[in-house]
């Protein structure tokens, strides 16, 4: 998809090419986008540094934000138009677009599993003498007992 911006952000041809590369492949390393845009860089480190600087540039940010708004409005429009469609494939597309939009706004859902274990040592005097026996050195980890069942 070729970038067509509504506003002139005073971008050089190489910056426009950088924006195009970011839009075409947003998950690729930023250094790759810099190289595809035709910037003369000596190595990947200098390409990454230049890319980070470009991403902080106000005009580059505004141009990317404009494209992002267009993309998001297309997603919202698809969801509105097709959510109640009689055609299952259109409903599926609408659902996928809605999930993408939700993830974009709220971030991807993640699962976090937390595990806690505690050791409790109980000494019971069954002799009736009233003396507490010395504690055993053996500690039983109850989590190991649970795992041995599986």
Secondary structure, 3 states (H helix, E strand, C coil): CCCCCCCCCCCCHHHHHHHHHHHHCCCCCHHHHHHHCCCCCCCHHHHHHHHHHHHHCHHHHHHHHHHHHHHHHHHHHHHHHHCCCCCHHHHHHHHHHHHHHHHHHHCCCCCCCCCCCCCCCCCCCCCCCCCCCCCCCCCCCHHHHHHHCC
